C-alpha cells in the first residue's frame, strides 16, 4: 500500500508538491519484504533500521484442515496425533504419572479503542485465531506409549483463559488470565471437581492484550514464576495499563505475595529451568509494526532484577521512537537477550530437553513457533531445536517439526505449547488443527518404558 | 435532501416574495461541509493536546474525529454530485481541488493515527492535521459550497 502511494505519478504540480512533502514526512517506505530469517538467529541478530507504516504489512495464512496430512519430521522420527477434535489447545503439561494435560483456551474479547481494533478483529478471525475455546483442561492417558490414549477426560472445567499449569506435591496450580488458582490433586486423578483456591490475582482485563500467563514452579517448590505479557503492542493503551506487566513475577507459594523478578520482557510466553545450570529461561514475543525484520523474538536466560528493554528499547539500547516519554535510566541497563529466534515467529512453547530418546536432539531447547501474520514471507509455523552446551545455546536453531504450512501458504495447524512426555517424546499443541501431536523416535534406542 | 429542497421551493410561493428560480441556486451539500471542517479541526486540537501531554486518550479522540470527518466528507461528495448532476450546478474547481487534497491527506492521516504509540501523532500526524485544516480554511474562506449555480452570480 505504501509503495503504491509512493510510486503514484501525479502530474499536477501542486499535488506533486504535497506528495513530496508527505514523502519527506516519512510516510513512505518500500522495503516490505523480510530478509533471510537465518541472519536473525543466534546471539547477534542483524537489526535493520526502524520502518513506520501507513498500512502495516499483513499476510495471513488461511486455515485448511489437516485431512490425512501430518506435520513433517526428520528421518528417524515419527509423528502421530495423540488427540484430535480439541478446542483451541494452547499449552501442555505432563503429570508425574505420565498423564498429559491439554489446556484448551483462548483470549478474552478484545475491547475496541480505535477503528484499527475493528480491523484487527477481522484479521484474527480470518486467521482462525478467534476459534471458540473450551476454557477447560483435558486429560489424556496413554499408558503404553502407542499414541492412542486409553483415557480422555475433562480434567478441569469452567476456567478463565487458562495457560500455565504447575504441580507442586499435591497442589496443582492453574494460571488463569486473571489469577493463579490452586486445586488439590491426588496421583492418578482424572477429574478435579473440588473448587479452586485463589493464590493471587494476576493482571487481567479489561484490556488484557497479551492474556497468556505462563507458569513454572521453582525446583524446591517454594516459588512460582509467572510470565505476564504487556497490555499493548507498544504502549498504545497508555503506560498506566502496563502496571506490573511485561514482566516475570515471582510468587511466594505459601503467602501468594509477589515481586517483579524481571521486567521489560514484552510477552514471556514460556518459562523453563535449564537442566544443566538450573537457571530460569524464557521465550519472548517482541514488538510489531516497525518492519518485517524487527524486532526478533528471543530465547533468553532471565536474570533476577533484570530489565530487558520493553517498551523503551529493544535488543539492549535500540530505542523505539514510538515510546514517549523515554527512560534513559532504564535503557542504560537494558540487557541484550541471549538468543534471537528471528522476527515475528511468535514463540509460544518452550521445552528444555536433556535425554537420549530423541536421536540427535540431546541437550537444548525445543521452541514452538506459532508463526507470523505481519510479515512477508511468512516466518515460523514450525518447531525448532536450539542446541545447548554448558547451559548456553551453542549453535543455530534446527527445524524439527515443519509442514504446518503448505506450499500455498495455507496453514493446517499452528504449533503452540510444547512438553516432553514420560517416554521422552515431544508433544505439540496445535491450536488451528485442534490436535496434540506426539513426535518420537522411529527406532527407539531403548524400548520406551511401559507405564506402571 | 429532496424533501428539504421541495419544502424550500414551495415555501417562497406562499410568501410570494421570491422567484422560484432563486432557490435552485442554493447547493445542498453546503449544509454538510461545515461538519467535515469541524471534525478535522477538532482532531487538530486533540492532536495538539496529545503532543503536549502524551496522554493516549487524546490520540484516540483524534483518530475517531478524523474518521468521522472522512465520513462527513463522503456525504459532502455525494451531495455535491447531486448538485452537479440534478440541480444544474457547476464545479468551483479551485475549491474542489483543495477539498480533495485535504480529504486525501486526512485519509493518510487516519492511517498514520492508527500506528501504535507516539509516532501515531508526532510529528507526521499532527503535521497532516495542520495541513488539512489550513486547506479546509482556504477552501471555505469565502463560502461553504464547492459548486455554484450555472446561471447565477459567483
Interface residues (C-beta under 8 A of the other chain):
Chain A: X5 X14 X15 X18 X21 X22 X25 X26 X27 X52 X53 X54 X55 X113 X114 X115 X116 X232 X233 X234 X235 X236 X237 X238 X288 X289 X311 X320 X321 X322 X323 X324 X325
Chain B: X54 X55 X56 X57 X59 X60 X63 X64 X67 X97 X101 X105 X108 X110 X111 X112 X113 X114 X115 X116 X117 X118 X119 X120 X122 X123 X124 X127 X128 X131
